[in-house]
């Protein structure tokens, strides 16, 4: 990582001079079809980023957490991909205009370092998603997806590694190029095998090593 704590604090302090907005669960940060109101720094909570396919279905792209910036690629390139942002739980975010954001970056070179780290991490996550689709079976793609989510959001518990974000089966299905029905069936299979526990949208991985070995064995 290129960033120092002081570089990151410079960036955060800039956003905290903007407008702090609170969002209820299910509330849009950026509405579908709307112009982008600005760039956002997530102060707390979780925000789902997704788009709508030509078939009218949600396609989960990524889940953003506290410390992430929403609309970073758009702010830098000006390309609007019409990504929708929706709060997965009560969340807060600081909003600044794209113009003020770009002016700040141009006049504060040190603040660009954490942005490079963020863009690199975004590229890595999207690359992993593409690589995940190379697995032949839905079960393999599901396991790879869950291990990736556990790496970002996993919290140890007595039962295993809890993925501390709510995951609808439809969201998982869209990320692994499957149907909701098949995804639900595969989750139930892994649960019967004692590899995970699924309750109220929260998935706990009970044996991550065995799940990793499953992916290694398919080679």
Secondary structure by P-SEA (a helix, b strand, c coil): ccccaaaaaaaaaaaaacbbbbbccccccccccccccbbbbbcbbbbbbbbbccccbbbbcccccccccccccccccccccbbbbbbcccbbbbbbcaaaaaaaaaaccccaaaaaaaaaaaaaaaaaaaaaaccccaaaaaaaaaaaaaaabbbbccccccccccccaaaaaaaacccaaaaaaaaaaaaaaccccccccccccccaaaaaaaaaaac
